[in-house]
Amino acid sequence: MSGPSFQPWLDQWDLIPDGEPFVTDHTGSLLLPVRHGGAPAILKMASAPEEIAGGALMEWWSGEGAARVLARQGEALLLERATGTASLADMAGSGRDDEATAIICAAVERLHSSRGKPAPTSLAPLDVWFRQLAPTAAAHGGILAKAAAVAKTLLAAPRDVVPLHGDIHHGNILDFGPRGWLAIDPKGLLGERGYDYANTFCNPDAAVALQPGLLQRRLGVVARRSDQDPRRVLQWILAYSALSAAWIIEEPLNGQAPDARLAIAELAAAELGL
């Protein structure tokens, strides 16, 4: 079933529906599995500005570390489709978390590598992305206030500024078979590369992320694989997990609670001695 939103693009790009349409949980983007020249692809209709900016970033990546963009116009994005059967979330939940974390680090490294061409002008600066944290921290205090202070310091003196995916986690690095593990669904940000590793520590779910000792073990993998100061990584974990909690506090979605993100923030703060 194509639906009215998809039909113009099915016609323009000569696509054949290859499954049922579905909606992304957080942004409300519409997606439809299709065939493009006989090959599996996915047609995405972005509904949020950051999703549209993410499409421009994916095109800029040119299939290096991310799914290939086959066509793009406005809110419409046609991507190669992942057909591999492996799952990073399954790995993390079945005793192979170190392996999953290493795969994520390798994918992020590819995304951050130099492209030798100007980045898209639509990328959102990281300090703008963090705008919700300070007012929420002022209203609620506690760990949010600690995180807001750390975030302010990080954002004031960024290191290794690159185009950022902005939403790296186990569900956004997929198995593309012979093409390896590739990223999808970026937000399209610009800032310190360390930010892109932080969300991994909150995923794939609270049951895994909050296992005793897991944050410390992941920290070792990420610091080694990304050649970063572990303390700097911890600061980004604290800043990001608090920002994510602030988003949930201000705009709850589907009964979500900020508890798990706040717990990760507390763990990072404790490691930092805050």
One Martini backbone bead per residue (centre of mass of N, CA, C, O) as a GRO file, in nm:
protein
  274
    1MET     BB    1   0.093   0.038   0.026
    2SER     BB    2   0.140   0.377  -0.041
    3GLY     BB    3  -0.008   0.627  -0.029
    4PRO     BB    4  -0.025   0.967  -0.080
    5SER     BB    5   0.277   1.046   0.001
    6PHE     BB    6   0.425   0.837  -0.206
    7GLN     BB    7   0.329   0.846  -0.508
    8PRO     BB    8   0.507   1.065  -0.646
    9TRP     BB    9   0.775   0.895  -0.591
   10LEU     BB   10   0.704   0.637  -0.732
   11ASP     BB   11   0.684   0.774  -1.008
   12GLN     BB   12   0.952   0.941  -1.032
   13TRP     BB   13   1.145   0.670  -0.933
   14ASP     BB   14   1.038   0.393  -1.008
   15LEU     BB   15   0.861   0.240  -0.780
   16ILE     BB   16   0.813  -0.060  -0.574
   17PRO     BB   17   0.635  -0.193  -0.355
   18ASP     BB   18   0.775  -0.402  -0.049
   19GLY     BB   19   0.554  -0.317   0.171
   20GLU     BB   20   0.474  -0.174   0.463
   21PRO     BB   21   0.405   0.100   0.612
   22PHE     BB   22   0.581   0.323   0.846
   23VAL     BB   23   0.651   0.465   1.174
   24THR     BB   24   0.836   0.654   1.358
   25ASP     BB   25   0.850   0.703   1.692
   26HIS     BB   26   0.975   1.013   1.733
   27THR     BB   27   0.920   1.174   1.435
   28GLY     BB   28   0.702   1.055   1.216
   29SER     BB   29   0.817   0.915   0.991
   30LEU     BB   30   0.781   0.786   0.667
   31LEU     BB   31   0.788   0.437   0.554
   32LEU     BB   32   0.893   0.244   0.250
   33PRO     BB   33   0.922  -0.040   0.102
   34VAL     BB   34   1.127  -0.096  -0.192
   35ARG     BB   35   1.190  -0.103  -0.546
   36HIS     BB   36   1.509  -0.034  -0.725
   37GLY     BB   37   1.590  -0.184  -0.993
   38GLY     BB   38   1.531  -0.456  -0.801
   39ALA     BB   39   1.624  -0.321  -0.542
   40PRO     BB   40   1.647  -0.267  -0.217
   41ALA     BB   41   1.451  -0.012  -0.050
   42ILE     BB   42   1.390   0.319   0.104
   43LEU     BB   43   1.115   0.533   0.175
   44LYS     BB   44   1.143   0.868   0.298
   45MET     BB   45   0.933   1.087   0.508
   46ALA     BB   46   1.006   1.369   0.642
   47SER     BB   47   0.893   1.574   0.946
   48ALA     BB   48   1.171   1.692   1.040
   49PRO     BB   49   1.432   1.903   1.019
   50GLU     BB   50   1.656   1.695   1.114
   51GLU     BB   51   1.582   1.483   0.894
   52ILE     BB   52   1.648   1.657   0.649
   53ALA     BB   53   1.939   1.716   0.732
   54GLY     BB   54   2.018   1.416   0.734
   55GLY     BB   55   1.991   1.372   0.429
   56ALA     BB   56   2.222   1.561   0.348
   57LEU     BB   57   2.441   1.404   0.503
   58MET     BB   58   2.413   1.133   0.360
   59GLU     BB   59   2.493   1.242   0.084
   60TRP     BB   60   2.778   1.340   0.177
   61TRP     BB   61   2.885   1.048   0.257
   62SER     BB   62   2.853   0.849   0.006
   63GLY     BB   63   2.834   0.553   0.160
   64GLU     BB   64   3.043   0.620   0.400
   65GLY     BB   65   2.905   0.458   0.678
   66ALA     BB   66   2.642   0.474   0.501
   67ALA     BB   67   2.374   0.482   0.346
   68ARG     BB   68   2.268   0.509   0.038
   69VAL     BB   69   2.180   0.763  -0.179
   70LEU     BB   70   1.949   0.757  -0.453
   71ALA     BB   71   1.750   0.992  -0.353
   72ARG     BB   72   1.667   1.359  -0.335
   73GLN     BB   73   1.372   1.559  -0.216
   74GLY     BB   74   1.337   1.727   0.031
   75GLU     BB   75   1.156   1.499   0.231
   76ALA     BB   76   1.273   1.296   0.029
   77LEU     BB   77   1.413   0.952   0.069
   78LEU     BB   78   1.641   0.731  -0.098
   79LEU     BB   79   1.744   0.404   0.014
   80GLU     BB   80   1.924   0.171   0.098
   81ARG     BB   81   1.869  -0.160   0.217
   82ALA     BB   82   1.872  -0.356   0.483
   83THR     BB   83   1.948  -0.733   0.476
   84GLY     BB   84   2.061  -0.812   0.723
   85THR     BB   85   2.046  -1.020   1.038
   86ALA     BB   86   2.200  -0.857   1.222
   87SER     BB   87   2.226  -0.736   1.579
   88LEU     BB   88   2.328  -0.518   1.820
   89ALA     BB   89   2.115  -0.567   2.036
   90ASP     BB   90   2.155  -0.873   2.050
   91MET     BB   91   2.447  -0.868   2.129
   92ALA     BB   92   2.421  -0.696   2.392
   93GLY     BB   93   2.199  -0.918   2.514
   94SER     BB   94   2.431  -1.184   2.459
   95GLY     BB   95   2.746  -1.117   2.553
   96ARG     BB   96   2.837  -0.892   2.295
   97ASP     BB   97   2.909  -0.588   2.367
   98ASP     BB   98   3.198  -0.535   2.274
   99GLU     BB   99   3.140  -0.590   1.976
  100ALA     BB  100   2.921  -0.378   1.934
  101THR     BB  101   3.091  -0.133   2.019
  102ALA     BB  102   3.311  -0.167   1.802
  103ILE     BB  103   3.124  -0.131   1.560
  104ILE     BB  104   3.031   0.152   1.627
  105CYS     BB  105   3.309   0.285   1.623
  106ALA     BB  106   3.375   0.218   1.326
  107ALA     BB  107   3.137   0.373   1.204
  108VAL     BB  108   3.202   0.653   1.322
  109GLU     BB  109   3.481   0.686   1.199
  110ARG     BB  110   3.378   0.696   0.907
  111LEU     BB  111   3.195   0.946   0.939
  112HIS     BB  112   3.446   1.138   1.048
  113SER     BB  113   3.585   1.138   0.800
  114SER     BB  114   3.730   1.289   0.554
  115ARG     BB  115   3.591   1.442   0.239
  116GLY     BB  116   3.703   1.707   0.087
  117LYS     BB  117   3.434   1.877   0.159
  118PRO     BB  118   3.180   2.060   0.216
  119ALA     BB  119   2.953   2.091   0.439
  120PRO     BB  120   2.652   2.115   0.520
  121THR     BB  121   2.455   2.404   0.600
  122SER     BB  122   2.222   2.243   0.781
  123LEU     BB  123   2.380   2.213   1.026
  124ALA     BB  124   2.358   2.180   1.372
  125PRO     BB  125   2.463   2.316   1.637
  126LEU     BB  126   2.533   2.186   1.945
  127ASP     BB  127   2.436   2.427   2.123
  128VAL     BB  128   2.148   2.420   2.008
  129TRP     BB  129   2.079   2.123   2.082
  130PHE     BB  130   2.119   2.208   2.408
  131ARG     BB  131   1.890   2.421   2.492
  132GLN     BB  132   1.714   2.243   2.704
  133LEU     BB  133   1.897   2.194   2.956
  134ALA     BB  134   1.917   2.456   3.126
  135PRO     BB  135   1.611   2.504   3.199
  136THR     BB  136   1.567   2.222   3.327
  137ALA     BB  137   1.790   2.246   3.539
  138ALA     BB  138   1.675   2.499   3.682
  139ALA     BB  139   1.401   2.347   3.766
  140HIS     BB  140   1.546   2.059   3.897
  141GLY     BB  141   1.834   1.997   3.922
  142GLY     BB  142   2.085   1.819   4.022
  143ILE     BB  143   2.207   1.630   3.774
  144LEU     BB  144   2.130   1.846   3.563
  145ALA     BB  145   2.315   2.068   3.673
  146LYS     BB  146   2.580   1.921   3.638
  147ALA     BB  147   2.549   1.872   3.332
  148ALA     BB  148   2.521   2.168   3.242
  149ALA     BB  149   2.806   2.252   3.329
  150VAL     BB  150   2.958   2.052   3.149
  151ALA     BB  151   2.835   2.133   2.878
  152LYS     BB  152   2.934   2.426   2.878
  153THR     BB  153   3.235   2.352   2.866
  154LEU     BB  154   3.234   2.180   2.608
  155LEU     BB  155   3.098   2.399   2.414
  156ALA     BB  156   3.323   2.627   2.457
  157ALA     BB  157   3.563   2.381   2.386
  158PRO     BB  158   3.594   2.227   2.119
  159ARG     BB  159   3.682   1.914   1.969
  160ASP     BB  160   3.690   1.785   1.682
  161VAL     BB  161   3.519   1.913   1.446
  162VAL     BB  162   3.220   1.761   1.308
  163PRO     BB  163   3.009   1.589   1.147
  164LEU     BB  164   2.705   1.466   1.288
  165HIS     BB  165   2.475   1.240   1.349
  166GLY     BB  166   2.320   1.247   1.667
  167ASP     BB  167   2.202   0.907   1.675
  168ILE     BB  168   2.380   0.688   1.813
  169HIS     BB  169   2.281   0.342   1.790
  170HIS     BB  170   2.185   0.014   1.763
  171GLY     BB  171   1.939   0.101   1.552
  172ASN     BB  172   2.151   0.293   1.352
  173ILE     BB  173   2.320   0.020   1.305
  174LEU     BB  174   2.340  -0.177   1.018
  175ASP     BB  175   2.305  -0.471   0.828
  176PHE     BB  176   2.458  -0.475   0.485
  177GLY     BB  177   2.633  -0.706   0.455
  178PRO     BB  178   2.882  -0.658   0.231
  179ARG     BB  179   2.885  -0.343   0.346
  180GLY     BB  180   2.814  -0.371   0.634
  181TRP     BB  181   2.815  -0.130   0.884
  182LEU     BB  182   2.546   0.113   0.884
  183ALA     BB  183   2.407   0.423   0.878
  184ILE     BB  184   2.113   0.587   1.006
  185ASP     BB  185   1.928   0.853   1.099
  186PRO     BB  186   2.025   1.141   1.106
  187LYS     BB  187   2.037   1.486   1.232
  188GLY     BB  188   2.252   1.700   1.164
  189LEU     BB  189   2.545   1.793   1.297
  190LEU     BB  190   2.781   2.022   1.479
  191GLY     BB  191   3.084   1.893   1.641
  192GLU     BB  192   3.205   1.708   1.868
  193ARG     BB  193   3.283   1.375   1.830
  194GLY     BB  194   3.212   1.266   2.120
  195TYR     BB  195   2.901   1.281   2.105
  196ASP     BB  196   2.850   1.018   1.919
  197TYR     BB  197   2.906   0.809   2.176
  198ALA     BB  198   2.694   0.854   2.414
  199ASN     BB  199   2.423   0.698   2.339
  200THR     BB  200   2.529   0.408   2.367
  201PHE     BB  201   2.509   0.411   2.694
  202CYS     BB  202   2.169   0.402   2.666
  203ASN     BB  203   2.205   0.128   2.509
  204PRO     BB  204   1.928  -0.043   2.394
  205ASP     BB  205   1.859  -0.056   2.708
  206ALA     BB  206   1.825  -0.052   3.044
  207ALA     BB  207   1.899  -0.349   3.108
  208VAL     BB  208   2.179  -0.316   2.976
  209ALA     BB  209   2.301  -0.028   3.051
  210LEU     BB  210   2.260  -0.101   3.384
  211GLN     BB  211   2.472  -0.288   3.415
  212PRO     BB  212   2.709  -0.383   3.605
  213GLY     BB  213   3.001  -0.232   3.459
  214LEU     BB  214   2.933  -0.142   3.164
  215LEU     BB  215   3.024   0.148   3.136
  216GLN     BB  216   3.325   0.089   3.193
  217ARG     BB  217   3.369  -0.108   2.957
  218ARG     BB  218   3.280   0.076   2.729
  219LEU     BB  219   3.479   0.301   2.781
  220GLY     BB  220   3.729   0.140   2.702
  221VAL     BB  221   3.650   0.084   2.410
  222VAL     BB  222   3.599   0.376   2.313
  223ALA     BB  223   3.870   0.505   2.388
  224ARG     BB  224   4.042   0.320   2.212
  225ARG     BB  225   3.892   0.332   1.931
  226SER     BB  226   3.881   0.676   1.939
  227ASP     BB  227   4.108   0.826   2.081
  228GLN     BB  228   4.013   0.905   2.388
  229ASP     BB  229   3.942   1.059   2.668
  230PRO     BB  230   3.767   0.919   2.914
  231ARG     BB  231   3.670   1.179   3.055
  232ARG     BB  232   3.543   1.307   2.805
  233VAL     BB  233   3.340   1.086   2.755
  234LEU     BB  234   3.193   1.115   3.026
  235GLN     BB  235   3.098   1.403   2.979
  236TRP     BB  236   2.918   1.329   2.735
  237ILE     BB  237   2.738   1.132   2.881
  238LEU     BB  238   2.625   1.329   3.084
  239ALA     BB  239   2.517   1.542   2.888
  240TYR     BB  240   2.334   1.360   2.711
  241SER     BB  241   2.156   1.211   2.920
  242ALA     BB  242   2.036   1.477   3.026
  243LEU     BB  243   1.916   1.579   2.765
  244SER     BB  244   1.730   1.339   2.720
  245ALA     BB  245   1.575   1.379   2.983
  246ALA     BB  246   1.474   1.665   2.918
  247TRP     BB  247   1.301   1.589   2.678
  248ILE     BB  248   1.111   1.401   2.837
  249ILE     BB  249   1.014   1.603   3.048
  250GLU     BB  250   0.894   1.814   2.836
  251GLU     BB  251   0.824   1.554   2.613
  252PRO     BB  252   0.641   1.311   2.644
  253LEU     BB  253   0.662   0.964   2.507
  254ASN     BB  254   0.481   0.697   2.540
  255GLY     BB  255   0.545   0.695   2.863
  256GLN     BB  256   0.803   0.808   2.912
  257ALA     BB  257   1.097   0.799   3.116
  258PRO     BB  258   1.398   0.946   3.264
  259ASP     BB  259   1.541   0.741   3.456
  260ALA     BB  260   1.764   0.602   3.285
  261ARG     BB  261   1.916   0.861   3.203
  262LEU     BB  262   1.971   0.954   3.494
  263ALA     BB  263   2.134   0.703   3.575
  264ILE     BB  264   2.363   0.744   3.374
  265ALA     BB  265   2.444   1.021   3.476
  266GLU     BB  266   2.522   0.926   3.760
  267LEU     BB  267   2.746   0.733   3.675
  268ALA     BB  268   2.922   0.943   3.532
  269ALA     BB  269   2.955   1.134   3.773
  270ALA     BB  270   3.092   0.929   3.960
  271GLU     BB  271   3.342   0.882   3.775
  272LEU     BB  272   3.409   1.205   3.796
  273GLY     BB  273   3.347   1.309   4.099
  274LEU     BB  274   3.039   1.471   4.126
   0.00000   0.00000   0.00000
